[in-house]
Amino acid sequence: MRGKVLAWAMVALGLMVGAPAARADLLFEVNRTNDLPDTAVGDHACDSRPTLAGDQCTLRAVIQETNMESGFDGIDFNIPGPGVKTIAPSTPLPAITGPVEIDGYTQGLAHPNTKGVGQGDDAILLVELSGENTPFGTTGLALDPGASGSVIKGLVINRFSTGLLLKANSTIQGNFIGTSPGGKVARPNSFDAIFTEPANVQIGGATAAARNLISGNGRDAINGTGDVNVQGNFIGTQRDGASPLPNVGSGIELYNSNNTIGGARANVIAFNAVDGITMFNTTQGNSVLGNRIFSNGNLGIDLGGDGPTPNDAGDADTGANQRQNFPTIFSATRPSSGGVDITGRLNSTPSQNFTIEFFRNPPGDEEGSRLIGRFPAVTTNASGFFNFSAHFASPVAVGDRITATATNASGSTSEFSRPRTVVAE
């Protein structure tokens, strides 16, 4: 361990003379699954049993040690033996107070996902952080405000009350939260998988490796009172992205403005017992674009948490996401040449720009199972209307149901429209 610390300190010095960017100022390596504390906090070494040869570095000890460091530190894993290594503390771990990168993919043959959104998740995760022995109310990992810039990746986090409590600007990528290491069985965190307090948090990202699986939890997958950017994740499914492993609450609950759900890379948000996405209070600017949202217990997108929100003339009402009006679909017809022809109208704020997205759903579903096309920039007239007529070439069958959303210029996305069943030409 001390050798590794020295090596990374030398790399850090190299940064001053133009060397490639290092991951961390100091690198620590967890090599034990037990829960012993560090015996000499602040000595730049992680060792829970100094009477034994070599450093006996536990996760608890390394958090204690990194909390005393002033720079950005790395936490890797090299626990002896094959298979999944389970770390099951008996009391809450210390909150993380300084910036760190915790990288579970450094354990053994672990590796991140390489597959696209429609192809499942082939990640292998070999470090499980389990709350099975902790008292009620325990958080798996907590980032305090001083931990801004931290990264957590490659961990299985389950059976706590809350999986992650994030009070710091941070990045959460490539984890399984609320499931078994295999990603097919629920091992629920009894409340939320991820709870964010005022902070900017990236959950997932634009690459396949960034995908989180956040499923099987006792309440919401993501409960956001900070600003969250949620991209490329599976929320409420098994690791295949298609089989159910629901969260008992909503997939995502938002209590703050200017969040992004999807966009650069779609999420799959499905099978959750309440809504796919619920927005509360007077939040606005919450963009929900390009995602696959289906088979949730109530609505795919619920503005206000009070069920379907009717449109109002001119869209002058207020509330969650400004209670943005959804488009009205007049017809959905499958021509003999394939694809689908859609007509309809958006009635909203006069002389404003909007993005309209269209989705295909199987019979019986009325959320947004698969994006088939979009109008990226349309403008309502002085009376607040935009009439549309479009052909999309995406495969659509007679009997499928078409829905749409509207997102205004400030980024507020509507609920899904009322569905229109596809008929033959």
C-alpha positions in Angstrom: 0.0 0.0 0.0 2.7 2.5 0.9 4.4 1.8 -2.4 1.3 2.6 -4.2 0.8 5.8 -2.3 4.4 6.9 -3.2 4.0 5.9 -6.8 0.8 8.0 -7.2 2.4 10.9 -5.4 5.2 10.8 -8.0 2.7 10.8 -10.8 0.9 13.8 -9.2 4.3 15.6 -9.2 4.5 14.8 -12.9 1.4 16.8 -13.5 3.3 19.9 -12.7 5.6 19.4 -15.7 3.0 18.5 -18.3 2.6 14.8 -17.8 -0.7 13.2 -18.8 -3.5 13.8 -16.2 -3.4 11.4 -13.3 -6.5 9.9 -11.8 -5.7 10.8 -8.3 -3.1 12.4 -6.0 -3.0 9.3 -3.8 -4.2 5.9 -4.6 -5.4 3.4 -1.9 -6.2 -0.2 -2.4 -8.8 -2.1 -0.4 -7.7 -5.7 0.1 -9.9 -6.9 2.9 -13.7 -7.4 3.2 -13.9 -7.1 6.9 -15.0 -3.9 8.7 -12.0 -2.9 10.9 -11.1 0.8 11.2 -7.8 2.4 10.4 -5.3 2.3 13.3 -3.4 5.5 12.5 -5.7 7.9 10.7 -3.8 10.6 8.9 -0.5 8.7 8.3 -1.1 8.4 4.5 -1.4 4.6 4.8 -4.5 2.4 5.1 -3.8 -0.4 7.6 -6.4 -1.8 10.1 -4.0 -4.5 11.6 -0.4 -3.2 11.7 0.7 -6.3 13.7 0.3 -8.4 10.5 2.6 -8.3 7.6 1.6 -5.9 4.9 -1.3 -3.4 4.9 -4.7 -4.7 5.9 -6.8 -2.1 4.1 -10.6 -2.2 4.6 -13.2 0.1 3.0 -13.9 1.7 6.4 -10.2 2.4 7.0 -9.6 3.8 3.5 -12.5 6.2 3.9 -11.1 7.4 7.2 -7.7 7.9 5.6 -8.9 9.7 2.4 -11.0 12.0 4.6 -7.8 13.3 6.1 -6.1 13.9 2.7 -6.4 17.3 1.0 -6.3 16.2 -2.6 -8.3 14.0 -5.0 -7.7 10.4 -4.0 -8.4 7.1 -5.6 -9.8 3.9 -4.0 -9.2 0.7 -5.9 -9.9 -2.9 -4.9 -7.6 -5.9 -4.9 -9.3 -8.4 -2.5 -7.7 -11.9 -2.8 -9.7 -14.8 -4.3 -12.1 -15.3 -7.2 -15.8 -14.2 -7.5 -17.8 -11.5 -5.9 -16.4 -9.9 -2.8 -19.0 -8.7 -0.3 -18.3 -5.9 2.1 -21.0 -5.9 4.8 -20.3 -3.3 7.5 -22.1 -3.7 10.8 -22.3 0.1 11.5 -22.6 3.0 9.1 -19.5 3.8 7.1 -18.1 7.4 7.6 -19.5 10.0 5.2 -16.9 10.9 2.5 -15.8 14.4 3.1 -13.1 14.9 0.3 -13.1 14.2 -3.4 -12.4 10.5 -4.3 -12.8 8.1 -7.2 -14.1 4.7 -6.0 -13.5 2.2 -8.8 -15.0 -1.3 -8.3 -13.8 -2.3 -11.8 -10.3 -2.6 -10.5 -11.3 -5.9 -8.6 -10.2 -9.1 -10.4 -11.8 -9.6 -13.8 -14.6 -7.0 -13.4 -15.4 -4.8 -16.4 -17.9 -2.2 -17.4 -20.8 -2.6 -19.8 -20.1 -2.5 -23.6 -23.6 -2.9 -25.0 -26.0 -0.4 -26.4 -29.3 0.6 -24.9 -31.3 -2.1 -26.7 -28.8 -4.8 -26.1 -28.7 -5.3 -22.3 -25.8 -4.9 -19.9 -22.8 -7.2 -20.0 -20.9 -5.6 -17.1 -19.2 -7.8 -14.5 -19.2 -6.3 -11.0 -17.2 -8.1 -8.3 -17.5 -5.7 -5.3 -20.7 -5.8 -3.4 -21.4 -3.3 -0.6 -24.2 -4.8 1.4 -26.2 -3.3 4.3 -27.6 -6.6 5.5 -25.8 -6.2 8.9 -26.5 -2.5 9.4 -29.2 -0.9 11.5 -32.3 0.7 9.9 -31.7 4.1 8.5 -28.1 3.4 7.3 -26.8 4.8 4.0 -24.5 2.8 1.9 -22.2 5.6 0.8 -22.7 9.3 1.6 -20.9 12.2 -0.1 -20.8 15.3 2.0 -20.4 18.8 0.2 -16.7 18.7 0.6 -16.5 15.6 -1.7 -17.4 17.6 -4.8 -16.0 16.0 -7.9 -16.2 12.5 -6.6 -16.8 9.5 -8.9 -18.4 6.2 -7.8 -18.3 3.3 -10.3 -18.3 -0.4 -10.6 -20.1 -1.2 -7.3 -23.1 -3.3 -6.3 -24.9 -1.4 -3.5 -27.8 -3.1 -1.9 -29.8 -3.8 1.4 -29.2 -0.4 3.0 -32.0 2.1 3.8 -30.6 4.4 1.1 -28.0 3.3 -1.3 -26.3 6.6 -2.1 -26.8 10.0 -0.3 -25.3 12.7 -2.5 -24.7 16.2 -1.1 -21.8 16.9 -3.4 -21.4 17.5 -7.1 -20.5 13.9 -8.3 -20.7 11.3 -11.0 -22.3 7.9 -10.5 -21.6 5.4 -13.3 -21.6 1.7 -14.0 -23.1 0.6 -10.7 -25.9 -1.9 -9.8 -28.0 -0.4 -7.1 -30.8 -2.5 -5.5 -30.0 -5.7 -7.2 -27.8 -8.8 -6.9 -24.4 -8.7 -8.5 -25.9 -10.7 -11.4 -28.4 -7.9 -12.0 -31.4 -10.2 -12.1 -32.6 -10.4 -8.5 -33.8 -7.6 -6.2 -31.8 -7.0 -3.1 -33.6 -3.8 -2.2 -32.4 -0.7 -0.5 -35.5 -0.2 1.6 -35.9 3.5 0.7 -34.3 5.2 -2.3 -31.5 3.9 -4.4 -30.0 7.4 -4.9 -31.1 10.5 -2.9 -29.6 13.8 -4.0 -29.6 16.9 -1.9 -28.7 20.3 -3.6 -25.8 19.3 -5.8 -25.1 18.7 -9.5 -25.1 14.9 -10.0 -24.4 13.0 -13.2 -26.1 9.6 -13.1 -25.0 7.4 -16.0 -23.6 9.2 -19.1 -23.3 9.2 -22.9 -21.2 6.0 -23.1 -22.1 2.4 -22.7 -19.7 2.0 -19.8 -21.5 4.7 -17.8 -24.8 2.8 -17.6 -26.2 2.1 -14.1 -28.8 -0.5 -13.3 -31.1 1.0 -10.6 -33.8 -1.5 -9.9 -35.6 -3.5 -7.2 -35.5 -0.8 -4.5 -38.2 -0.2 -1.8 -39.0 3.3 -3.0 -37.7 5.4 -5.8 -34.6 4.7 -8.0 -33.7 8.4 -8.0 -35.0 11.0 -5.6 -33.7 14.4 -6.8 -33.7 17.6 -4.8 -30.6 18.7 -6.6 -29.8 19.0 -10.3 -29.5 15.6 -11.9 -28.4 14.6 -15.4 -29.7 11.0 -15.9 -28.5 9.3 -19.1 -28.3 5.8 -20.4 -29.5 3.9 -17.3 -31.8 0.9 -16.8 -34.3 1.9 -14.1 -36.8 -0.7 -13.1 -35.6 -3.5 -15.3 -33.2 -6.4 -15.0 -29.8 -6.2 -16.6 -31.3 -7.1 -20.0 -33.2 -3.8 -20.1 -36.4 -5.6 -20.9 -37.5 -7.9 -18.0 -39.1 -6.4 -14.9 -37.3 -5.7 -11.7 -39.4 -2.8 -10.4 -38.7 -0.1 -7.9 -41.7 0.1 -5.5 -42.0 3.9 -5.9 -41.3 5.9 -9.1 -38.3 5.5 -11.3 -37.4 9.2 -10.8 -38.9 11.8 -8.5 -37.9 15.4 -9.1 -38.3 18.3 -6.6 -36.0 20.8 -8.3 -35.8 22.5 -11.7 -33.5 22.2 -14.7 -32.9 18.4 -14.7 -32.1 16.4 -17.8 -33.5 12.9 -18.3 -32.2 11.3 -21.5 -31.1 13.5 -24.3 -27.5 12.5 -25.3 -28.3 8.8 -24.3 -31.7 7.3 -23.6 -32.7 5.7 -20.4 -35.0 2.7 -20.1 -37.5 3.6 -17.3 -40.0 0.7 -17.0 -42.1 -1.5 -14.6 -41.8 0.9 -11.7 -44.8 0.6 -9.4 -45.8 4.3 -9.4 -44.7 6.6 -12.2 -41.8 6.4 -14.6 -41.0 10.1 -13.7 -42.9 12.2 -11.2 -42.3 16.0 -10.8 -43.5 18.0 -7.9 -43.8 21.6 -6.7 -43.2 24.4 -9.2 -40.2 22.8 -10.8 -39.6 23.7 -14.4 -37.0 23.1 -17.1 -37.0 19.4 -16.5 -36.3 17.9 -20.0 -37.4 14.3 -20.7 -36.2 13.5 -24.2 -35.5 10.3 -26.2 -36.1 7.8 -23.4 -37.9 4.5 -23.5 -40.6 4.7 -20.8 -43.2 1.9 -20.5 -45.2 -0.4 -18.3 -45.0 1.8 -15.2 -47.8 1.4 -12.7 -49.4 4.9 -13.2 -48.1 7.4 -15.7 -44.9 7.5 -17.7 -44.5 11.2 -16.8 -46.7 12.8 -14.1 -46.6 16.5 -13.6 -47.6 17.1 -10.0 -47.9 13.5 -8.9 -51.7 13.8 -9.1 -52.5 11.7 -12.2 -53.3 12.9 -15.8 -53.1 16.7 -16.2 -55.6 18.1 -18.7 -54.5 20.6 -21.3 -55.7 24.2 -20.9 -56.3 26.8 -23.7 -53.1 28.8 -24.2 -51.2 26.8 -21.6 -51.3 29.6 -19.0 -51.5 27.3 -15.9 -48.5 26.8 -13.6 -47.1 24.0 -11.5 -44.6 21.2 -12.1 -42.9 21.8 -15.4 -45.4 24.7 -16.0 -47.9 21.9 -16.6 -46.8 22.1 -20.2 -49.6 21.0 -22.6 -49.1 17.8 -24.5 -49.9 17.4 -28.2 -53.2 16.1 -29.4 -52.9 13.4 -32.0 -55.8 13.4 -34.5 -54.9 10.3 -36.6 -52.2 7.6 -36.9 -52.3 5.6 -40.1 -50.1 2.9 -41.5 -49.7 3.2 -45.3 -49.2 0.2 -47.4 -45.5 1.3 -47.9 -44.8 1.0 -44.2 -44.1 3.5 -41.4 -46.8 5.7 -40.0 -48.5 9.0 -40.9 -49.5 11.2 -38.0 -51.6 14.3 -37.8 -52.4 16.5 -34.8 -52.0 19.8 -33.1 -50.2 21.4 -30.2 -52.0 24.2 -28.4 -49.6 26.0 -26.0 -48.0 29.3 -25.3 -48.3 31.6 -28.4 -45.2 32.3 -30.6 -42.9 30.0 -28.7 -40.5 27.2 -29.9 -41.1 23.6 -29.0 -39.7 20.1 -29.5 -42.3 17.4 -30.2 -41.4 13.7 -29.9 -43.5 10.8 -31.1 -43.4 7.3 -29.6 -44.7 3.8 -30.5 -46.3 1.7 -27.9 -47.7 -1.9 -28.0 -51.4 -2.4 -27.7 -52.5 -1.5 -24.1 -49.6 0.8 -23.3 -49.8 4.5 -23.5 -46.4 5.9 -22.3 -43.3 6.1 -24.6 -42.0 2.7 -25.4 -39.9 3.6 -28.4 -39.1 6.9 -30.0 -40.0 6.9 -33.7 -39.4 10.6 -34.6 -39.3 14.2 -33.5 -39.9 17.8 -34.6 -36.8 19.4 -33.1 -37.9 23.0 -33.5 -41.5 24.1 -34.2 -43.2 27.4 -33.4 -46.7 28.1 -32.4 -48.6 30.9 -34.1 -50.0 34.0 -32.4 -53.0 32.0 -31.2 -50.8 29.3 -29.6 -51.4 26.6 -32.2 -49.0 24.4 -34.3 -50.7 21.9 -36.6 -48.5 19.0 -37.7 -48.6 16.3 -40.3 -45.7 13.9 -40.6 -44.6 10.6 -41.9 -42.1 8.5 -40.0 -40.4 5.4 -41.5 -39.9 3.5 -38.2 -41.6 0.1 -38.1 -45.2 0.5 -36.8 -47.9 -2.2 -36.8 -51.7 -1.7 -37.0 -53.0 -1.8 -33.5 -49.9 -0.1 -32.0 -50.5 3.2 -30.1 -48.9 6.5 -30.8 -48.1 9.1 -28.1 -46.3 12.4 -28.1 -44.7 14.9 -25.7 -44.0 18.6 -26.1 -40.9 20.3 -24.6 -40.9 24.1 -24.5 -38.0 26.4 -25.0 -37.1 26.5 -21.3 -36.8 22.7 -21.3 -40.1 21.7 -19.6 -41.5 18.5 -21.0 -45.2 17.6 -20.9 -46.9 14.4 -19.9 -47.5 11.9 -22.7 -50.4 12.7 -24.9 -53.5 10.6 -25.1 -52.8 7.6 -27.3 -54.0 7.1 -30.8 -54.3 3.6 -32.2 -52.7 3.0 -35.6 -55.1 2.0 -38.3 -54.5 0.7 -41.8 -54.6 3.2 -44.7 
